[in-house]
Amino acid sequence: MAIITEIVVLVVALLHGYFMVLEMFLWDKPTGLKAFGQSKEKAIATKVLAANQGLYVKVKDLPDSQPSRVSDY
C-alpha cells in the first residue's frame, strides 16, 4: 500500500509541475493555446494573469503557506 501511495503522490506532484509550466511559460505558445482552447490574442492579453495564477496555485499548496488555525484566516 505504501508503494501505491508514493506513486500517487509522485503523479500528483508531476501534474502540479506540468500545470505550473503550462500556465507560466507556455500560456501563449501552441501547447498552451491548444490546452486551454483560446486565441493568441486572448492569451497575450491574459499572460500576466496566467503566470501569476501558475505561481500562486503552486506556492499556496505548500504546507508551510497554509494557515494552521481558523484565527489565521
C-alpha positions in Angstrom: 0.0 0.0 0.0 2.9 2.4 0.8 4.2 2.0 -2.8 0.9 2.8 -4.3 0.6 5.9 -2.1 4.1 7.1 -3.1 3.3 6.6 -6.8 0.0 8.6 -6.5 1.9 11.4 -4.6 4.5 11.4 -7.3 1.9 11.6 -10.1 0.1 14.5 -8.4 3.4 16.4 -7.9 4.4 15.9 -11.5 0.9 17.2 -12.6 1.3 20.2 -10.4 4.7 20.9 -12.0 3.3 20.5 -15.5 0.4 22.8 -14.8 2.8 25.4 -13.4 5.0 25.3 -16.5 1.9 25.4 -18.7 0.4 28.4 -17.0 3.6 30.3 -16.5 5.7 29.6 -19.6 3.6 28.0 -22.3 0.4 30.1 -21.9 0.7 31.9 -25.3 2.7 29.1 -27.1 0.9 26.5 -29.3 0.9 24.0 -26.4 -0.9 26.4 -24.1 -3.3 27.6 -26.7 -4.3 24.1 -27.5 -4.6 23.0 -23.8 -6.8 26.0 -22.9 -8.6 26.4 -26.3 -8.0 30.1 -26.6 -6.9 32.5 -29.3 -3.4 34.0 -29.5 -4.9 37.5 -28.8 -6.7 36.4 -25.6 -3.6 34.5 -24.5 -1.4 37.6 -24.9 -3.9 39.8 -23.1 -4.1 37.4 -20.1 -0.5 36.2 -20.0 0.4 38.0 -16.8 -2.7 36.8 -15.0 -1.9 33.2 -16.0 1.7 33.4 -14.8 0.5 34.8 -11.5 -2.0 32.0 -11.2 0.5 29.4 -12.1 2.9 30.6 -9.4 0.2 31.3 -6.7 -1.6 28.0 -7.0 1.7 26.1 -6.6 3.0 28.2 -3.7 -0.3 28.2 -2.0 -0.4 24.4 -2.0 2.9 24.2 0.0 2.2 23.1 3.6 4.1 26.0 5.2 2.0 28.6 3.5 -1.3 27.2 4.9 -2.8 28.9 8.0 -2.7 26.5 10.9 -5.6 27.9 12.8 -9.0 29.4 11.9 -7.9 32.7 13.5 -5.1 32.9 10.9 -7.6 33.4 8.2 
